[in-house]
Amino acid sequence: MKVKASKMDTLYELPPYTMIVSEGIKTEPLYLKGFVRKINDKYKNISKEPHVQVYGTARNTQSLLRFVDKMIANGEWAHFKKFWLVYDKDDFPLDNFDNTQFEAEVRKNPYMAVAWSNESIELWFLLHFQDYHSNNGRKQYIEKLNEY
């Protein structure tokens, strides 16, 4: 959707209404909301509502996909044109992990894509702050993150 933003006839391409649906209900949404806020702030003077939103679910892989289907079927997310499913690799059966990606990526209406991390997204966050080479678990990553 193109919107006229000023008297100078400048047109801005608004992003499609996009819902980022994450496995986590705290860590991932907090991280992603920083990016989302930057995107939505860019268009706040020409759009009445945010075009990109984040929703944490406490669901994973296939149940995450089914949750999005349910929200669309119930009409709650009918206006969203694009969905991103965000989840960790964790120790789910490989079929659940792979099939979620394959099933999401063949959808075109609405468009779906996936973004997955290693077994602990906290490691990804930690790498934003420091070069980290230890083979630790989620608990140690969180302890290090709390220092920042």
Salt bridges, closest charged atoms under 4 A:
ASP9 OD1 - LYS4 NZ 2.77
GLU49 OE1 - HIS79 NE2 3.98
ASP69 OD2 - ARG66 NH1 3.46
ASP69 OD1 - ARG107 NH1 2.38
ASP88 OD2 - ARG138 NH2 3.23
ASP90 OD1 - ARG138 NH2 3.35
GLU103 OE2 - ARG66 NH1 2.77
GLU103 OE2 - ARG107 NH2 3.00
GLU122 OE1 - ARG138 NE 3.05
ASP131 OD2 - HIS133 NE2 2.97
GLU147 OE1 - LYS144 NZ 3.73
